[in-house]
Amino acid sequence: MIRVPFPRAVERAIVERATEGGRVYCEGCGAGCRSRADYEIDHIVPEGVRMGEREPLSAEDGKLLCIKCHDRKTRRDVAEIARAKRLEGRHRVIGAGPTEIARRYGLKQETNR
């Protein structure tokens, strides 16, 4: 998986959106972030899920999260990406041959035309 970083201008826009009264706040839980080390810019749609032609990332594609919220979301994203990959392996794409389940149990499947 290739991680696509946000352009600096987009990161600045996300930080500006999360700033109120000169203080940066987590867009997940609302906690104040004192320094850059206290927050990270997160992809709302995980990079492992984005497919096909990719449009340039915008501020709407990211969210400023404190370290705790970002860690929690990353764990959830990793589990969802793994689940999607498992499901993808079990379901046949037209013209792609038998599914993983069919191969595992020696089942014959009709060919798609």
Long-range contacts (C-beta under 8 A, 24 or more apart in sequence): 1-47, 1-48, 2-47, 3-47, 4-43, 4-47, 4-54, 4-57, 6-41, 6-57, 6-61, 6-62, 7-56, 7-57, 10-57, 10-58, 10-59, 10-61, 10-62, 11-41, 11-62, 13-59, 14-41, 14-59, 14-62, 14-63, 14-64, 15-41, 15-64, 17-59, 17-64, 18-64, 24-64, 25-64, 26-64, 26-65, 26-66, 26-69, 27-63, 27-64, 27-65, 28-63, 28-65, 28-66, 28-69, 28-70, 28-73, 29-66, 29-68, 29-69, 31-66, 31-68, 31-69, 33-64, 33-66, 38-66, 38-67, 39-64, 39-65, 39-66, 39-67, 39-70, 40-64, 40-65, 40-67, 40-70, 41-65, 42-70, 42-73, 42-74, 46-77, 46-80, 46-81, 48-77, 48-81, 48-84, 49-77, 49-80, 49-81, 49-84
